[in-house]
Amino acid sequence: MLVIVDLDDTLCNTWEAGRKTIMKSIPFLLRKGLLKAVWYILTARYRNLESRREVHTLDLDGIVETVFLSLYPDIDREQLRKITDFIEETFFSHLSLYPDAIPFLEGLRKIKANIVLVTDSSTNWQRKKLKVLGVEKYFDDVIISGETGHSKFEEYNFRLALERFPDEEVFVVGDRDETDMRGGRKIGATTILVNRGYHRRRTPKNADYVVGNLLDALEVIMNEHKIRA
């Protein structure tokens, strides 16, 4: 059995940590007199980044640089570094695993599944998350878009996981329909959408199952496994 798992907003609270970071950045930016950046946040223009596929291979430094250089083309590099340091420190102070993440991963280990993490963003950013969260040991492989050059809007990374761990029984567990579920469907996997995080209000089109948490996802996997046995 192969289980392909997403990281952000599936195993950990990335969006919530990001939201808290954004709110705490406002007084910090006001003190620095960066009013355009505050307006950018208050008008939620950062949501436009979601549709830019190149952003899905960047780390936090890259995203912050992209935004601030668009707002302040002549910004001092030292000032940009201080902004990035503040945002990164604040983000990681709020990042945590969901309570069901470890029981889910332990449950997959008990049924001897190969577990592959397929995630967007850069190598440094995602591997730092894994280290901070302490979950590296659970994965048989980690595939990151910043390493392969392909985001999860394509099925490349999902196919790569299947090539490395060929199996007829494949599941994809994630929170985003147009990436995780669509990619899973492209490789013939059973797709399980965990309906939480930033994308929870969207209507899924590619999910075989929609669940509220990872323990329900584990139950789906175990039931499907019994049926196929």
N, C-alpha and C positions, 0 to 999 in steps of 0.2 A: 504494500500500500504506500502511495505517495500523497502527502498532504502539503500543499503549497499555501503558505500563510503570509498575510500582509502584516506590516508593523504598525504604522501610524493610524490611530483611531480604531485599530483592531485589537492589538495587544496593549497599547499604551495610549494615554490621553493627550495626544499631540495637539489637537485643536484647542482643547481647554487650556493647556499650558501656553499655547500661542495666544489665545484670547487674553489671558491674564497678563502676558508679557506686553501685548499691545497696549492694554489699559495702563500699565505701570510705566510705559514709555512716554506717555503724554506729558506728565510733569517734568520728566527728565529732559525732553525735547524743548519744552517751554523755557526751562532754565537756560538752555543753550540758545534761545532765540530762534529756533528752527520752526517758524510758524507754518510754512508750507508743508512740512512733514506732519505737523499736528493736524492740519486740514486734510491731508491725505488719509490719515487714520480715521478722523471723525466722519469723513464721507465714504469710508469703506472702499476706497479705490484699490486697496490691496487685493480685493477679490478678483480684480481683472487678471492678476497673475496666474490664476488657476487655469485659464484657457491658453496660456503660453507654454507650449510643450517643452521648450528649452529650459524653463525654470525647474522642471521636474528632475533635472540632472545636476542641479546646483546645491551647494550647502548653504547654511545660513549666511555666511560671509558674502557669498555670491549674490544671494537674494537682496540682502541689505545694500550691497554696493550697487546693484542694478537699480533699486528704487531711489537711493539718495543721489546717484549721479544723474538720474533723470530729472530730479527736483533741483539739485545744486551741482551743475556741471563743473564748477570750480572749487568744490569743497576740498578742504585741506585733508590730506591722507591721515594725518594723526588724529584729527577730529573724527574721521570716518571709522578709524580703528577703535576709538573710545566708545563710539555709538554701538559698534558691533559687539565689543566686549560686554557692554552693559546688557544688551539684548540677549546675548548667549547665556550669560550668567543668570539672568532672570528666568529665561526659558527653562534651563535645567533645574532650577530650584523648584519648579512647578511640575516637572515631568515625572510621571509615575506609571507603573503597570496598573491595568485594571485588575480588580481582585480575582477575577476568574481566569487570568492569563496563565499563571503557573499551574493550577489544577487542569486546565485544558492541555497544556504542553505535557504535563506528567501523564495525563490520560492517554495521549497519543503514543508516548513512550511505552506504556504498558501493553498496548496492542501492537507494538513493534512496527509502527509506521516510520517511514523516512520523512523527515520534516525539513522542508526547504523554505527559507524566508525569501520572498521576492518583494523588493521595495524600491520606491523611487528616491531620488535625491543623490547626494554625493557620497563617496566612500567615507570620508572623514566624519561627516555629519551623522550618517546612519550607524557607523561602527562605534562612534562615541555614545550614541543612544544605547546600543546593545550593551556596551560596557557599563554605563551608568545604571542601566536597568538590571544587569546581571543575568541575562538570558542567553548569552552566546552558546553555552554548553548544550542547549536543547536542539540546536540546528545541525543537520548533517551537511548543509551547504547554505551559503548566503549569496544571493544574487542581487546586485545593486545597480540601478540604472546608470549611475555615474561611472561605473566600471565597464559596463557593456556598451554604453552609448545609446541605449534604447530605453525609452520610458515605457511604462505599463499601458500607454495608449496603443502600443503595438503588442503583438503576442510573442515577440522574440524571446523575452526573458522567461515566459511560461514554457515555451518549447525547449529552452535551454535546460530548465529544471527537469523536464521529462526525459531529455536526452541523457542527462547525468544519472537519473534514477528511473530507468524504463520500468513501467508498470501498467497493467491494464485497469487497476483500481486507483483512480486519481481524484482528489478533492482539492478545491480551491476555497479558502476561507478569507474573506476580506470585507471591508466596509463600503467599497465604492463600485457601483454597478458598471460604469463605463470603462473601468480599467480592470479591476480584479475579476468581476463576473464575466465580462466580455472576453478577457484573456483566457479564463478558464474554459469557457464555452468553445473557444477556438481550438483548444487541444483536446476536446471531448471529455473534460472533467465534470464531475458533479460540483455545482457551484453553490456556495452557502454564504449568503449576505448577512453580516452582523449589523443590524440596523441601529447604529449609534455614531456619535461623532458629527463632524461637519456636514456629512452627506445624508444624514438620517431621514430627512424629510423628502428626499427624492424618490420617485416611483421607479422601482427596479424593472428592467426589461430582460435581463440576462441571468437572473438568479433562479436556480432550481428550488432553493429553500431560502426563506427569510426568517431569521431568528433574532431574539433580543439580546443574547449574550453568548459567550464562548462555550459555556456548559451545554447549552441547547445545541450548539454546533457539534460538539463532541458526541452528543446523543444521536444526532442525525448520522454522523459518520459511523458510529458503532452499529446502528440499526441497518444501515446500507451494507455494511460489511457482513453482518449476519445473513442478510438476504442473499448476498452473492456467494457466500461460503458453500 
